[in-house]
Amino acid sequence: MKDSKVIYSLNEEDIQTVSLDLLGRNLTTEEIKKIIPFIEKKINWYDAIADSINERIESKVEL
């Protein structure tokens, strides 16, 4: 695909917003680095896309 448009993303501000809600403080740079791999593993992008297609797009193919 030539033009790859970002559909959804998370940034450090999003992480800090959640940290403030949960802990009442911002995370340090080191703390953010520690949790990034865990966030990446928890985001099931394939199922989110498949579920959305199944919910909103009518299939023309008989299964």
CORJOCOR-V808155 format. One record per residue. RES is the residue in one small letter. PHI is phi in degrees with one decimal (none if undefined). PSI is psi as a letter, one per 30 degrees, with the letter a starting at -180 (* if undefined). OMEGA is omega as a letter, one per 40 degrees, with the letter a starting at -180 (999 if undefined). Layout:
res:RES phi:PHI psi:PSI omega:OMEGA
res:RES phi:PHI psi:PSI omega:OMEGA
//
This chain:
res:m phi:none psi:k omega:a
res:k phi:-67.0 psi:e omega:i
res:d phi:-100.4 psi:j omega:a
res:s phi:-103.5 psi:j omega:a
res:k phi:-84.3 psi:k omega:i
res:v phi:-72.8 psi:k omega:a
res:i phi:-93.8 psi:e omega:a
res:y phi:-152.5 psi:k omega:i
res:s phi:-148.5 psi:l omega:i
res:l phi:-117.1 psi:k omega:i
res:n phi:-132.3 psi:l omega:a
res:e phi:-62.1 psi:e omega:i
res:e phi:-62.0 psi:e omega:i
res:d phi:-63.1 psi:e omega:i
res:i phi:-62.2 psi:e omega:a
res:q phi:-66.7 psi:e omega:i
res:t phi:-60.6 psi:e omega:i
res:v phi:-67.0 psi:e omega:i
res:s phi:-61.3 psi:e omega:i
res:l phi:-62.0 psi:e omega:i
res:d phi:-65.3 psi:e omega:a
res:l phi:-82.2 psi:e omega:a
res:l phi:-109.4 psi:f omega:a
res:g phi:78.1 psi:g omega:i
res:r phi:-155.8 psi:l omega:i
res:n phi:-79.3 psi:l omega:i
res:l phi:-82.2 psi:l omega:i
res:t phi:-78.5 psi:l omega:i
res:t phi:-57.8 psi:e omega:i
res:e phi:-64.9 psi:e omega:i
res:e phi:-64.4 psi:e omega:i
res:i phi:-62.2 psi:e omega:i
res:k phi:-58.9 psi:e omega:a
res:k phi:-66.3 psi:e omega:a
res:i phi:-92.5 psi:f omega:a
res:i phi:-54.3 psi:e omega:i
res:p phi:-60.7 psi:e omega:i
res:f phi:-72.9 psi:e omega:i
res:i phi:-63.7 psi:e omega:a
res:e phi:-58.6 psi:e omega:a
res:k phi:-71.6 psi:f omega:a
res:k phi:-86.0 psi:f omega:a
res:i phi:-86.1 psi:j omega:a
res:n phi:-93.7 psi:i omega:a
res:w phi:-66.4 psi:e omega:a
res:y phi:-62.8 psi:e omega:a
res:d phi:-64.7 psi:e omega:i
res:a phi:-62.6 psi:e omega:i
res:i phi:-70.7 psi:e omega:a
res:a phi:-60.5 psi:e omega:i
res:d phi:-60.8 psi:e omega:a
res:s phi:-65.8 psi:e omega:i
res:i phi:-62.0 psi:e omega:a
res:n phi:-62.9 psi:e omega:a
res:e phi:-76.7 psi:e omega:a
res:r phi:-117.4 psi:f omega:a
res:i phi:-114.7 psi:k omega:i
res:e phi:-82.7 psi:k omega:a
res:s phi:-80.7 psi:k omega:i
res:k phi:-97.3 psi:f omega:a
res:v phi:-100.3 psi:k omega:i
res:e phi:-80.4 psi:k omega:i
res:l phi:-93.6 psi:* omega:999
//
